[in-house]
């Protein structure tokens, strides 16, 4: 069996030492804000529950489910809305049960439902995130994340106690509640430095797909695929619509998803994110004008029905892999065949993947994804290690306090801000390419900075 290289072992040895320093540094928490916000949330949730239980819809719910009534159950809610109250149902499961998806609920103008959904978001922010942060914050007001390099089979890092890599970003209301709890040391700023499309860059390195390289360096594949998925001209694609093209089609397709899941996620998020075009047209209305009025059954046992969103996304997927990124597609087939033959696959960084996290033989998705995701993290880990060493060597007051997927979180003293930014940009965009000569595309970095003594949520882009 092939083993990981000495260079790979050295990277993790140095990386473990650097992450241990990051853990010891800790991220400062505004305990007064956190306790105050938890109390306010508890009070608000009780008020919401009282209002929900007074509503006729809840009384009907209680009548049907009795002692088994569970206010947080989407399945029970869907039954009441669609099977009892007879609201029009767009989506059902293959067994005929109504779905409680955003896209299925979007046209229901029911005060109870609006309050129910608002309550669900607040409850998650309070219990999963804010109380979790409070539980693990030490008496000195610091949260010391626990980073692990020995759990993920892809050789990526994981974070526990709490999982700082899972803090919300997409729903602004929840992100504000949670990230506002984190503050820098006095006289410091929080600076978040994020690789721009590092996993796509990794795919360019492995596949050497000319179209992918062109799109990464010159084009905008996320905008282009949003245009195709939603049948939009370029000028009608908003930032949020592009976000959907990126995170609900491009990346899922790259990581082994397929048209059924992509179609369902895209369709549901039209409702959840209340998507409208640049000129103000609701996206559902736009799609209806283009002849698409429903999602479709999204049943893998059935062929997509012509005229549905599901059938349209399948056509987009066919063009995506068989025309646009044909060489990428051929690479995926090749590495899967090699794994089936050899029982292992090797990353450019010298790590060897053989099994998944449960010790089982890897599936096709894992064989493809582990290479790209693992390599992307190793680029970040190398940069983080160099930065931590540089800060200690130069006796800087600035420190690294966390690492989230493709980003480094620094607690940076105001007097060292410009030097810190310049050095980190040099490490991430220049030194990295010298260390790993197989990188065949330029590496971009996006940096965001909080106000002086401001909180993490208040960060703004650094030009």
C-alpha positions as CSV (number, residue, x, y, z in Angstrom):
1,X,0.0,0.0,0.0
2,X,1.4,3.4,-1.0
3,X,2.0,5.8,1.9
4,X,1.9,9.6,2.2
5,X,5.2,11.3,1.4
6,X,7.7,12.8,3.8
7,X,6.7,16.3,2.5
8,X,3.1,15.6,3.5
9,X,4.1,14.4,7.0
10,X,6.2,17.6,7.4
11,X,3.3,19.8,6.3
12,X,1.0,18.3,8.9
13,X,3.7,18.4,11.6
14,X,4.3,22.1,11.1
15,X,0.6,22.7,10.6
16,X,-0.3,21.0,13.9
17,X,2.1,23.2,15.7
18,X,0.7,26.3,14.0
19,X,-3.0,25.3,14.8
20,X,-2.0,24.6,18.4
21,X,-0.9,28.2,18.6
22,X,-4.1,29.4,17.0
23,X,-6.1,27.4,19.6
24,X,-4.1,28.8,22.5
25,X,-4.6,32.4,21.2
26,X,-8.4,32.0,21.2
27,X,-11.0,34.4,19.8
28,X,-12.4,37.1,22.0
29,X,-16.1,36.9,22.9
30,X,-18.4,39.8,23.9
31,X,-20.0,38.0,26.8
32,X,-22.3,40.9,27.8
33,X,-23.6,41.0,24.2
34,X,-24.0,37.2,24.1
35,X,-25.8,36.8,27.4
36,X,-28.1,39.8,26.6
37,X,-28.9,38.4,23.1
38,X,-29.6,34.9,24.5
39,X,-32.0,36.4,27.1
40,X,-33.8,38.5,24.4
41,X,-34.0,35.5,22.1
42,X,-35.6,33.4,24.9
43,X,-38.2,36.0,25.6
44,X,-38.9,36.5,22.0
45,X,-39.3,32.8,21.3
46,X,-41.8,32.5,24.2
47,X,-43.8,35.4,22.8
48,X,-43.8,33.7,19.4
49,X,-44.9,30.4,20.8
50,X,-47.8,32.0,22.6
51,X,-48.9,33.8,19.4
52,X,-48.6,30.6,17.4
53,X,-50.6,28.6,19.9
54,X,-53.4,31.2,19.9
55,X,-53.7,30.9,16.1
56,X,-56.6,28.9,14.6
57,X,-54.0,27.0,12.4
58,X,-52.3,25.7,15.5
59,X,-55.6,24.7,17.1
60,X,-56.3,22.7,13.9
61,X,-52.8,21.2,14.0
62,X,-53.4,20.2,17.7
63,X,-56.7,18.6,16.8
64,X,-55.1,16.4,14.2
65,X,-52.0,15.3,16.1
66,X,-53.1,15.6,19.7
67,X,-50.2,14.9,22.2
68,X,-47.9,14.1,19.3
69,X,-48.0,17.7,18.1
70,X,-44.5,19.0,17.5
71,X,-44.3,22.7,16.7
72,X,-41.0,22.3,14.9
73,X,-42.1,19.5,12.6
74,X,-42.1,20.5,9.0
75,X,-43.8,17.2,8.0
76,X,-46.8,17.9,10.3
77,X,-47.0,21.5,9.1
78,X,-47.1,20.4,5.5
79,X,-49.9,17.9,6.2
80,X,-52.0,20.6,7.8
81,X,-51.4,23.1,5.1
82,X,-51.8,20.9,2.0
83,X,-53.9,17.9,3.1
84,X,-56.2,19.6,5.6
85,X,-56.4,23.3,4.6
86,X,-56.0,22.3,0.9
87,X,-53.5,24.9,-0.2
88,X,-52.2,24.2,-3.7
89,X,-49.2,21.8,-3.4
90,X,-46.5,22.1,-6.0
91,X,-44.2,19.4,-4.6
92,X,-44.7,16.0,-3.1
93,X,-42.3,13.2,-2.2
94,X,-42.2,10.0,-4.4
95,X,-44.6,8.5,-1.8
96,X,-47.1,11.3,-2.2
97,X,-46.4,13.3,1.0
98,X,-46.4,17.1,0.6
99,X,-43.0,18.7,1.1
100,X,-42.4,21.6,3.6
101,X,-39.8,23.2,1.3
102,X,-39.5,27.0,0.8
103,X,-40.7,26.8,-2.8
104,X,-43.8,24.8,-1.8
105,X,-44.7,27.4,0.9
106,X,-43.8,30.6,-1.0
107,X,-47.3,31.3,-2.3
108,X,-49.1,30.7,1.0
109,X,-49.9,34.1,2.5
110,X,-50.7,32.9,6.0
111,X,-49.7,34.9,9.1
112,X,-49.2,31.7,11.1
113,X,-46.7,30.4,8.5
114,X,-44.7,33.6,8.4
115,X,-44.3,33.6,12.1
116,X,-43.5,29.9,12.2
117,X,-40.6,30.3,9.8
118,X,-39.3,33.3,11.6
119,X,-39.4,31.4,14.9
120,X,-37.5,28.4,13.4
121,X,-34.6,30.7,12.3
122,X,-34.3,32.4,15.7
123,X,-34.5,29.1,17.6
124,X,-31.6,27.7,15.6
125,X,-29.5,30.8,16.1
126,X,-30.1,30.7,19.9
127,X,-29.6,27.0,20.6
128,X,-27.1,25.8,18.0
129,X,-24.9,28.8,17.8
130,X,-25.2,31.4,20.6
131,X,-25.6,28.9,23.4
132,X,-22.9,26.7,21.9
133,X,-20.5,29.7,21.9
134,X,-21.4,30.5,25.5
135,X,-20.8,27.0,26.7
136,X,-17.3,26.8,25.4
137,X,-16.1,30.4,26.2
138,X,-13.6,30.4,29.1
139,X,-13.7,32.7,32.1
140,X,-11.2,35.0,30.4
141,X,-13.7,35.7,27.6
142,X,-11.9,33.7,25.0
143,X,-13.2,30.9,22.8
144,X,-10.5,28.3,22.0
145,X,-11.5,26.3,19.0
146,X,-10.3,22.8,18.8
147,X,-8.8,22.0,15.4
148,X,-8.1,18.5,14.2
149,X,-6.0,17.2,11.3
150,X,-6.6,13.5,12.0
151,X,-10.3,13.0,11.4
152,X,-11.2,13.9,7.8
153,X,-10.2,11.2,5.3
154,X,-9.6,14.0,2.8
155,X,-6.9,15.4,5.0
156,X,-8.8,18.6,5.7
157,X,-9.1,20.1,9.1
158,X,-12.2,19.9,11.3
159,X,-13.3,22.1,14.2
160,X,-15.0,21.1,17.4
161,X,-16.1,22.6,20.8
162,X,-17.7,24.3,19.0
163,X,-17.6,23.8,15.3
164,X,-16.4,27.2,14.3
165,X,-16.3,26.2,10.6
166,X,-20.1,25.9,10.7
167,X,-21.0,29.4,11.8
168,X,-23.8,30.9,9.6
169,X,-23.1,33.3,6.7
170,X,-25.8,32.9,4.2
171,X,-28.8,34.1,6.3
172,X,-27.8,37.7,7.2
173,X,-30.2,37.9,10.2
174,X,-28.7,34.9,11.9
175,X,-25.1,35.7,10.8
176,X,-25.4,39.1,12.5
177,X,-26.7,37.6,15.8
178,X,-23.8,35.1,15.9
179,X,-20.8,37.0,14.5
180,X,-21.5,40.1,16.4
181,X,-20.5,38.2,19.5
182,X,-16.9,38.1,18.4
183,X,-14.7,41.1,19.0
184,X,-10.9,41.8,18.7
185,X,-8.5,42.6,21.5
186,X,-8.5,46.3,22.4
187,X,-6.9,48.4,19.7
188,X,-7.2,45.6,17.2
189,X,-9.3,44.7,14.2
190,X,-10.6,41.3,13.0
191,X,-9.2,40.6,9.5
192,X,-10.5,37.7,7.5
193,X,-8.4,36.6,4.5
194,X,-10.1,34.2,2.1
195,X,-8.8,32.4,-0.9
196,X,-10.9,33.4,-3.9
197,X,-12.1,30.2,-5.6
198,X,-9.3,28.0,-4.3
199,X,-11.1,24.7,-5.0
200,X,-11.8,25.7,-8.6
201,X,-8.1,26.6,-8.8
202,X,-7.3,23.1,-7.5
203,X,-9.5,21.6,-10.2
204,X,-7.6,23.6,-12.8
205,X,-4.4,22.1,-11.5
206,X,-5.6,18.5,-11.6
207,X,-7.8,18.5,-14.8
208,X,-5.8,21.0,-16.9
209,X,-9.1,21.8,-18.6
210,X,-8.5,24.8,-20.9
211,X,-12.1,26.0,-20.7
212,X,-12.1,25.7,-16.9
213,X,-8.8,27.6,-16.7
214,X,-10.1,30.3,-19.0
215,X,-13.3,30.7,-17.0
216,X,-11.3,30.8,-13.7
217,X,-8.8,33.4,-14.9
218,X,-10.9,35.5,-17.3
219,X,-14.6,34.6,-17.2
220,X,-17.4,34.1,-14.6
221,X,-18.7,30.6,-14.7
222,X,-21.0,31.2,-11.8
223,X,-22.8,34.1,-13.5
224,X,-22.9,32.1,-16.8
225,X,-24.5,29.1,-15.2
226,X,-27.0,31.2,-13.3
227,X,-28.0,32.7,-16.6
228,X,-28.5,29.3,-18.1
229,X,-30.3,27.8,-15.1
230,X,-32.7,30.7,-14.9
231,X,-32.9,31.6,-18.6
232,X,-31.7,35.1,-17.9
233,X,-29.7,37.6,-19.9
234,X,-26.5,38.8,-18.2
235,X,-27.8,42.2,-17.2
236,X,-30.6,40.6,-15.2
237,X,-28.3,38.4,-13.0
238,X,-28.1,39.9,-9.5
239,X,-25.4,39.1,-6.9
240,X,-27.8,36.7,-5.1
241,X,-28.9,35.0,-8.3
242,X,-25.2,34.5,-9.1
243,X,-24.7,33.1,-5.6
244,X,-27.3,30.5,-6.4
245,X,-25.6,29.6,-9.7
246,X,-22.3,29.1,-7.8
247,X,-23.5,27.2,-4.7
248,X,-26.5,25.3,-6.1
249,X,-25.3,24.3,-9.5
250,X,-21.6,24.8,-10.2
251,X,-20.1,23.5,-7.0
252,X,-22.6,20.7,-6.5
253,X,-21.9,19.5,-10.0
254,X,-18.1,19.7,-9.5
255,X,-18.5,17.7,-6.3
256,X,-20.6,14.9,-7.8
257,X,-24.2,16.0,-7.4
258,X,-26.6,15.9,-10.4
259,X,-29.5,17.6,-12.0
260,X,-32.3,16.4,-9.6
261,X,-30.7,17.8,-6.5
262,X,-29.5,20.9,-8.3
263,X,-33.0,21.6,-9.7
264,X,-34.7,21.1,-6.3
265,X,-32.2,23.4,-4.5
266,X,-32.3,26.1,-7.1
267,X,-36.1,26.1,-7.2
268,X,-36.5,26.1,-3.4
269,X,-34.1,29.0,-3.0
270,X,-36.0,31.2,-5.5
271,X,-38.6,31.2,-2.7
272,X,-36.3,31.2,0.3
273,X,-34.1,34.1,-0.9
274,X,-37.1,35.9,-2.6
275,X,-35.1,36.1,-5.8
276,X,-35.9,38.9,-8.3
277,X,-34.1,40.0,-11.4
278,X,-32.2,43.2,-11.7
279,X,-35.2,44.9,-13.2
280,X,-37.4,43.8,-10.3
281,X,-39.2,40.8,-11.8
282,X,-39.8,37.9,-9.3
283,X,-37.9,35.0,-10.6
284,X,-40.8,32.6,-10.5
285,X,-42.8,35.0,-12.7
286,X,-39.8,35.2,-15.1
287,X,-39.6,31.4,-15.3
288,X,-43.4,31.2,-15.9
289,X,-43.0,33.6,-18.8
290,X,-40.4,31.3,-20.2
291,X,-42.8,28.3,-20.0
292,X,-41.5,26.8,-16.7
293,X,-44.4,26.7,-14.2
294,X,-43.3,23.8,-11.9
295,X,-40.3,22.0,-10.5
296,X,-41.3,18.5,-11.6
297,X,-41.3,15.3,-9.5
298,X,-37.5,15.1,-9.2
299,X,-37.9,11.3,-9.0
300,X,-34.8,9.4,-10.1
301,X,-37.1,6.6,-11.2
302,X,-38.8,8.8,-13.7
303,X,-37.6,10.6,-16.8
304,X,-37.9,14.4,-16.3
305,X,-41.2,15.7,-17.7
306,X,-40.8,18.2,-20.6
307,X,-41.5,21.8,-19.6
308,X,-40.5,21.4,-16.0
309,X,-37.6,23.1,-14.2
310,X,-36.1,19.7,-13.6
311,X,-35.9,18.9,-17.3
312,X,-34.4,22.2,-18.1
313,X,-31.6,21.8,-15.5
314,X,-30.9,18.4,-16.9
315,X,-30.3,20.0,-20.3
316,X,-28.0,22.6,-18.7
317,X,-26.1,19.8,-16.9
318,X,-25.6,17.9,-20.2
319,X,-24.0,20.9,-21.9
320,X,-22.0,21.7,-18.8
321,X,-20.1,18.3,-18.8
322,X,-20.2,17.2,-22.4
323,X,-19.3,20.5,-24.0
324,X,-18.1,23.2,-21.7
325,X,-15.9,21.0,-19.3
326,X,-15.4,17.9,-21.4
327,X,-11.8,17.5,-20.4
328,X,-12.7,17.8,-16.7
329,X,-15.4,15.1,-17.2
330,X,-12.8,12.8,-18.8
331,X,-10.4,13.4,-15.9
332,X,-13.2,12.3,-13.4
333,X,-13.7,9.1,-15.3
334,X,-9.9,8.4,-15.4
335,X,-9.2,8.9,-11.7
336,X,-12.2,6.7,-10.8
337,X,-10.9,3.9,-13.0
338,X,-7.4,4.3,-11.4
339,X,-8.8,4.1,-7.9
340,X,-10.8,1.0,-8.8
341,X,-7.6,-0.6,-10.2
342,X,-5.1,0.5,-7.4
343,X,-7.2,1.1,-4.3
344,X,-5.6,4.5,-3.6
345,X,-5.2,7.9,-5.0
346,X,-2.5,10.5,-4.4
347,X,-2.8,14.3,-3.9
348,X,-0.3,16.7,-5.4
349,X,0.7,17.6,-1.8
350,X,1.9,14.0,-1.2
351,X,-1.0,12.7,0.8
352,X,-2.5,9.3,-0.1
353,X,-6.3,8.6,0.2
354,X,-7.4,5.0,0.5
355,X,-10.6,4.9,2.6
356,X,-13.4,7.2,3.7
357,X,-13.8,8.5,7.3
358,X,-15.6,5.3,8.3
359,X,-12.8,3.1,6.9
360,X,-14.9,2.0,3.9
361,X,-13.9,1.9,0.3
362,X,-14.4,5.4,-1.2
363,X,-17.2,6.0,-3.7
364,X,-16.8,7.9,-7.0
365,X,-17.6,11.3,-5.4
366,X,-15.0,10.9,-2.7
367,X,-12.3,9.9,-5.0
368,X,-12.8,13.1,-7.0
369,X,-13.6,15.5,-4.2
370,X,-10.9,14.4,-1.7
371,X,-8.1,15.3,-4.1
372,X,-9.4,18.8,-4.8
373,X,-10.7,19.7,-1.3
374,X,-7.8,18.2,0.5
375,X,-5.3,20.0,-1.8
376,X,-7.1,23.3,-1.4
377,X,-6.9,23.0,2.4
378,X,-3.2,22.1,2.3
379,X,-2.5,25.3,0.4
380,X,-4.3,27.3,3.2
381,X,-2.5,25.3,5.9
382,X,0.9,26.1,4.4
383,X,0.1,29.8,4.3
384,X,-1.3,29.8,7.8
385,X,1.9,28.0,9.1
386,X,4.1,30.6,7.4
387,X,2.1,33.5,8.8
388,X,2.1,32.2,12.4
389,X,5.9,31.7,12.2
390,X,6.4,35.2,10.8
391,X,4.2,36.8,13.5
392,X,6.2,35.0,16.3
393,X,9.6,35.7,14.7
394,X,8.9,39.4,14.5
395,X,7.3,39.6,17.9
396,X,4.1,41.0,16.5
397,X,1.1,41.9,18.7
398,X,-1.2,40.6,15.9
399,X,-2.2,36.9,16.2
400,X,-4.2,34.3,14.2
401,X,-7.3,33.3,16.1
402,X,-9.2,30.9,13.8
403,X,-9.3,29.1,10.5
404,X,-12.5,28.5,8.5
405,X,-12.4,26.3,5.4
406,X,-10.5,28.5,3.0
407,X,-9.9,31.5,5.2
408,X,-7.6,32.7,8.0
409,X,-8.9,34.9,10.8
410,X,-6.5,37.4,12.4
411,X,-6.8,39.6,15.4
412,X,-4.6,42.4,14.1
413,X,-3.2,45.4,16.1
414,X,-4.0,48.7,14.4
415,X,-0.3,49.7,14.2
416,X,0.6,46.5,12.4
417,X,-2.4,46.4,10.0
418,X,-0.8,47.4,6.7
419,X,2.3,45.2,7.4
420,X,0.1,42.2,8.2
421,X,-2.1,42.7,5.1
422,X,0.9,43.0,2.8
423,X,2.7,40.0,4.3
424,X,-0.3,37.7,4.2
425,X,-1.1,38.7,0.6
426,X,2.6,38.0,-0.4
427,X,2.4,34.5,1.3
428,X,-1.0,33.6,-0.3
429,X,-0.4,34.8,-3.8
430,X,3.4,34.7,-4.4
431,X,5.2,32.4,-1.9
432,X,2.5,29.7,-2.3
433,X,3.1,29.4,-6.1
434,X,6.9,29.1,-5.5
435,X,6.3,26.3,-2.9
436,X,3.9,24.3,-5.1
437,X,5.1,24.7,-8.8
438,X,2.2,22.5,-10.0
439,X,-0.2,25.4,-9.4
440,X,-1.1,26.5,-13.0
441,X,-3.4,29.5,-12.3
442,X,-3.0,32.7,-10.4
443,X,-4.3,32.6,-6.8
444,X,-6.6,35.3,-5.7
445,X,-7.3,36.6,-2.1
446,X,-10.2,38.5,-0.7
447,X,-9.7,40.4,2.6
448,X,-12.3,41.8,4.9
449,X,-11.7,43.9,8.0
450,X,-13.8,45.0,11.0
451,X,-13.9,48.5,12.4
452,X,-11.3,49.3,15.0
453,X,-12.6,47.5,18.2
454,X,-15.6,46.5,16.1
455,X,-17.2,43.1,15.9
456,X,-16.7,40.3,13.3
457,X,-20.0,41.0,11.6
458,X,-19.0,44.5,10.8
459,X,-16.2,43.6,8.5
460,X,-15.9,45.3,5.1
461,X,-13.8,44.5,2.1
462,X,-10.2,45.7,1.9
463,X,-9.4,47.3,-1.4
